[in-house]
Amino acid sequence: MFYGTAIVSTLLFFLTGVVFEEKPKYPPSHSQALLQAMPPEDYSYKQSIINLIKNVPFVLLLISYGIMTGTFYSVSTLLNQMIVTHYEGEEVNAGRIGLTLVVAGMVGSIICGLWLDYTKTYKQTTLIVYILSFIGMVVFTFTLDLGYLIVVFVTGGVLGFFMTGYLPLGFEFAVEITYPESEGTSSGLLNASAQIFGIVFTLVQGKLTTDYSPRAGNLFLCAWLFVGIILTGN
Protein backbone atom coordinates (compact mmCIF):
# COMPACT_ATOMS: atom_id res chain seq x y z
CA MET A 1 0.00 0.00 0.00
CA PHE A 2 2.78 2.43 0.92
CA TYR A 3 4.80 1.56 -2.19
CA GLY A 4 1.79 2.42 -4.33
CA THR A 5 1.30 5.74 -2.58
CA ALA A 6 5.01 6.53 -2.92
CA ILE A 7 4.97 5.82 -6.67
CA VAL A 8 1.92 8.00 -7.32
CA SER A 9 3.27 10.83 -5.15
CA THR A 10 6.67 10.72 -6.87
CA LEU A 11 5.03 10.79 -10.31
CA LEU A 12 2.92 13.81 -9.33
CA PHE A 13 6.03 15.53 -7.98
CA PHE A 14 7.85 15.21 -11.32
CA LEU A 15 4.75 16.24 -13.30
CA THR A 16 4.43 19.35 -11.13
CA GLY A 17 8.02 20.33 -11.86
CA VAL A 18 7.82 19.64 -15.59
CA VAL A 19 4.25 20.52 -16.62
CA PHE A 20 3.06 23.21 -14.21
CA GLU A 21 3.70 26.84 -15.10
CA GLU A 22 4.54 29.50 -12.54
CA LYS A 23 1.14 31.15 -13.00
CA PRO A 24 -1.81 30.88 -15.40
CA LYS A 25 -1.99 33.02 -18.51
CA TYR A 26 -5.07 34.78 -17.17
CA PRO A 27 -5.68 35.58 -13.47
CA PRO A 28 -8.20 33.12 -11.95
CA SER A 29 -9.93 35.81 -9.87
CA HIS A 30 -10.24 39.57 -9.43
CA SER A 31 -8.05 39.50 -6.32
CA GLN A 32 -5.28 37.68 -8.19
CA ALA A 33 -5.54 40.21 -11.01
CA LEU A 34 -4.98 43.01 -8.52
CA LEU A 35 -2.02 41.21 -6.93
CA GLN A 36 -0.37 40.74 -10.31
CA ALA A 37 -0.90 44.40 -11.18
CA MET A 38 0.80 45.73 -8.04
CA PRO A 39 4.55 45.66 -7.37
CA PRO A 40 5.67 42.57 -5.35
CA GLU A 41 6.98 44.75 -2.53
CA ASP A 42 3.47 46.19 -2.01
CA TYR A 43 2.02 42.80 -1.05
CA SER A 44 2.45 41.49 2.47
CA TYR A 45 1.16 38.08 3.58
CA LYS A 46 1.39 39.19 7.20
CA GLN A 47 -0.65 42.32 6.51
CA SER A 48 -3.19 40.25 4.60
CA ILE A 49 -3.72 38.02 7.65
CA ILE A 50 -4.08 41.08 9.89
CA ASN A 51 -6.68 42.53 7.53
CA LEU A 52 -8.66 39.29 7.59
CA ILE A 53 -8.57 39.06 11.37
CA LYS A 54 -10.02 42.57 11.54
CA ASN A 55 -12.80 41.51 9.16
CA VAL A 56 -15.65 40.57 11.54
CA PRO A 57 -17.78 38.65 8.97
CA PHE A 58 -14.74 36.58 8.04
CA VAL A 59 -13.92 35.83 11.68
CA LEU A 60 -17.49 34.58 12.19
CA LEU A 61 -17.13 32.41 9.09
CA LEU A 62 -13.72 31.23 10.30
CA ILE A 63 -15.23 29.94 13.54
CA SER A 64 -18.40 28.50 12.01
CA TYR A 65 -16.39 26.77 9.25
CA GLY A 66 -14.05 25.31 11.85
CA ILE A 67 -17.01 24.00 13.84
CA MET A 68 -18.63 22.33 10.83
CA THR A 69 -15.46 20.80 9.43
CA GLY A 70 -14.18 19.84 12.88
CA THR A 71 -17.46 18.04 13.52
CA PHE A 72 -17.14 16.12 10.27
CA TYR A 73 -13.54 15.16 11.09
CA SER A 74 -14.56 13.99 14.54
CA VAL A 75 -17.52 11.93 13.32
CA SER A 76 -15.42 10.35 10.58
CA THR A 77 -12.62 9.47 13.02
CA LEU A 78 -14.87 7.95 15.69
CA LEU A 79 -17.50 6.42 13.38
CA ASN A 80 -16.16 2.89 13.76
CA GLN A 81 -16.18 3.17 17.55
CA MET A 82 -19.75 4.48 17.55
CA ILE A 83 -21.03 1.76 15.22
CA VAL A 84 -19.34 -1.12 17.04
CA THR A 85 -20.70 0.10 20.39
CA HIS A 86 -24.28 -0.50 19.23
CA TYR A 87 -23.67 -3.17 16.57
CA GLU A 88 -21.13 -5.70 17.79
CA GLY A 89 -19.19 -7.54 15.12
CA GLU A 90 -20.19 -5.09 12.38
CA GLU A 91 -16.74 -3.65 11.71
CA VAL A 92 -17.08 -4.31 7.96
CA ASN A 93 -20.38 -2.46 7.77
CA ALA A 94 -18.86 0.35 9.82
CA GLY A 95 -16.29 0.75 7.04
CA ARG A 96 -19.06 0.70 4.44
CA ILE A 97 -20.96 3.40 6.31
CA GLY A 98 -17.77 5.47 6.31
CA LEU A 99 -17.52 4.94 2.55
CA THR A 100 -21.14 6.02 2.18
CA LEU A 101 -20.32 9.16 4.16
CA VAL A 102 -17.43 10.00 1.81
CA VAL A 103 -19.22 9.21 -1.48
CA ALA A 104 -22.33 11.15 -0.45
CA GLY A 105 -20.04 14.02 0.52
CA MET A 106 -18.45 14.04 -2.93
CA VAL A 107 -21.90 14.30 -4.52
CA GLY A 108 -22.90 17.00 -2.04
CA SER A 109 -19.81 19.07 -2.82
CA ILE A 110 -20.53 19.01 -6.54
CA ILE A 111 -24.24 19.80 -6.21
CA CYS A 112 -23.76 22.57 -3.63
CA GLY A 113 -20.99 24.10 -5.72
CA LEU A 114 -23.14 24.07 -8.87
CA TRP A 115 -26.08 25.55 -6.98
CA LEU A 116 -23.94 28.35 -5.59
CA ASP A 117 -22.48 29.05 -9.01
CA TYR A 118 -26.00 29.27 -10.49
CA THR A 119 -27.70 31.34 -7.77
CA LYS A 120 -24.83 33.41 -6.28
CA THR A 121 -26.74 33.30 -2.96
CA TYR A 122 -23.70 32.84 -0.78
CA LYS A 123 -24.99 33.53 2.73
CA GLN A 124 -28.44 32.02 2.19
CA THR A 125 -27.07 28.79 0.73
CA THR A 126 -24.39 28.52 3.39
CA LEU A 127 -26.94 29.02 6.19
CA ILE A 128 -29.43 26.53 4.74
CA VAL A 129 -26.78 23.82 4.32
CA TYR A 130 -25.54 24.50 7.86
CA ILE A 131 -29.06 24.06 9.25
CA LEU A 132 -29.59 20.86 7.26
CA SER A 133 -26.26 19.53 8.55
CA PHE A 134 -27.40 20.24 12.10
CA ILE A 135 -30.70 18.45 11.51
CA GLY A 136 -28.83 15.53 9.96
CA MET A 137 -26.54 15.33 12.98
CA VAL A 138 -29.49 15.34 15.39
CA VAL A 139 -31.28 12.59 13.43
CA PHE A 140 -28.06 10.54 13.24
CA THR A 141 -27.57 10.92 16.99
CA PHE A 142 -31.02 9.70 18.00
CA THR A 143 -31.33 6.88 15.44
CA LEU A 144 -27.87 5.38 15.90
CA ASP A 145 -29.01 2.93 18.59
CA LEU A 146 -32.31 1.80 17.01
CA GLY A 147 -30.80 -1.50 15.93
CA TYR A 148 -31.25 -1.03 12.17
CA LEU A 149 -28.02 -0.65 10.21
CA ILE A 150 -29.88 0.49 7.11
CA VAL A 151 -31.04 3.55 9.05
CA VAL A 152 -27.43 4.35 9.96
CA PHE A 153 -26.46 4.02 6.29
CA VAL A 154 -29.14 6.52 5.29
CA THR A 155 -28.52 9.04 8.07
CA GLY A 156 -24.75 8.76 7.60
CA GLY A 157 -25.15 9.43 3.88
CA VAL A 158 -27.33 12.47 4.52
CA LEU A 159 -24.84 13.74 7.08
CA GLY A 160 -21.93 13.35 4.69
CA PHE A 161 -23.87 14.97 1.84
CA PHE A 162 -24.54 18.22 3.67
CA MET A 163 -21.41 18.44 5.83
CA THR A 164 -19.00 17.89 2.96
CA GLY A 165 -21.23 19.94 0.68
CA TYR A 166 -20.64 22.86 3.03
CA LEU A 167 -16.88 22.88 2.42
CA PRO A 168 -16.84 24.53 -1.04
CA LEU A 169 -19.53 26.93 0.13
CA GLY A 170 -17.32 28.08 2.99
CA PHE A 171 -14.37 28.72 0.68
CA GLU A 172 -16.46 30.60 -1.89
CA PHE A 173 -18.19 32.66 0.78
CA ALA A 174 -14.81 33.57 2.28
CA VAL A 175 -13.54 34.79 -1.08
CA GLU A 176 -16.60 37.00 -1.49
CA ILE A 177 -16.44 38.68 1.91
CA THR A 178 -12.65 39.15 1.95
CA TYR A 179 -12.11 40.67 -1.51
CA PRO A 180 -9.62 42.07 -2.49
CA GLU A 181 -7.50 39.93 -0.16
CA SER A 182 -5.92 36.86 -1.73
CA GLU A 183 -8.15 33.78 -1.60
CA GLY A 184 -5.05 31.76 -0.74
CA THR A 185 -4.79 33.54 2.60
CA SER A 186 -8.46 33.11 3.52
CA SER A 187 -8.42 29.45 2.44
CA GLY A 188 -5.31 28.81 4.52
CA LEU A 189 -6.90 30.27 7.63
CA LEU A 190 -10.09 28.26 7.07
CA ASN A 191 -8.05 25.05 6.81
CA ALA A 192 -6.14 25.94 9.98
CA SER A 193 -9.41 26.54 11.83
CA ALA A 194 -10.76 23.20 10.62
CA GLN A 195 -7.69 21.34 11.89
CA ILE A 196 -7.81 23.00 15.31
CA PHE A 197 -11.51 22.31 15.83
CA GLY A 198 -11.08 18.80 14.43
CA ILE A 199 -8.40 17.93 16.98
CA VAL A 200 -10.33 19.38 19.93
CA PHE A 201 -13.68 17.85 18.90
CA THR A 202 -12.18 14.42 18.28
CA LEU A 203 -10.51 14.37 21.69
CA VAL A 204 -13.61 15.58 23.55
CA GLN A 205 -16.09 13.42 21.65
CA GLY A 206 -13.83 10.40 22.06
CA LYS A 207 -13.69 10.96 25.81
CA LEU A 208 -17.47 11.39 26.09
CA THR A 209 -18.09 8.32 23.93
CA THR A 210 -15.74 6.17 26.01
CA ASP A 211 -16.89 7.38 29.43
CA TYR A 212 -20.61 7.70 28.70
CA SER A 213 -22.03 6.79 25.29
CA PRO A 214 -21.87 7.72 21.60
CA ARG A 215 -25.01 9.81 22.12
CA ALA A 216 -23.24 12.00 24.68
CA GLY A 217 -20.41 12.67 22.25
CA ASN A 218 -22.78 13.39 19.38
CA LEU A 219 -24.89 15.75 21.49
CA PHE A 220 -21.71 17.68 22.24
CA LEU A 221 -21.21 18.15 18.51
CA CYS A 222 -24.88 19.05 17.98
CA ALA A 223 -24.54 21.84 20.53
CA TRP A 224 -21.55 23.28 18.70
CA LEU A 225 -23.30 23.03 15.33
CA PHE A 226 -26.15 25.07 16.78
CA VAL A 227 -23.62 27.71 17.78
CA GLY A 228 -22.30 27.60 14.23
CA ILE A 229 -25.80 28.28 12.87
CA ILE A 230 -26.08 31.39 15.04
CA LEU A 231 -22.66 32.65 13.88
CA THR A 232 -23.51 31.99 10.24
CA GLY A 233 -26.84 33.80 10.57
CA ASN A 234 -25.06 36.88 11.88
Secondary structure, DSSP 8 states (H G I E B T S, - for coil): -HHHHHHHHHHHHHHHHHH--SS-SS-SSHHHHHHHHS-GGG--HHHHHHHHHT-HHHHHHHHHHHHHHHHHHHHHHHHHHHHHHHSTT-HHHHHHHHHHHHHHHHHHHHHHHHHHHHH--HHHHHHHHHHHHHHHHHHHHHHTTSS-HHHHHHHHHHHHHHHHHHHHHHHHHHHHHHTTS-HHHHHHHHHHHHHHHHHHHHHHHHHHHHHT-HHHHHHHHHHHHHHHHHHHH-
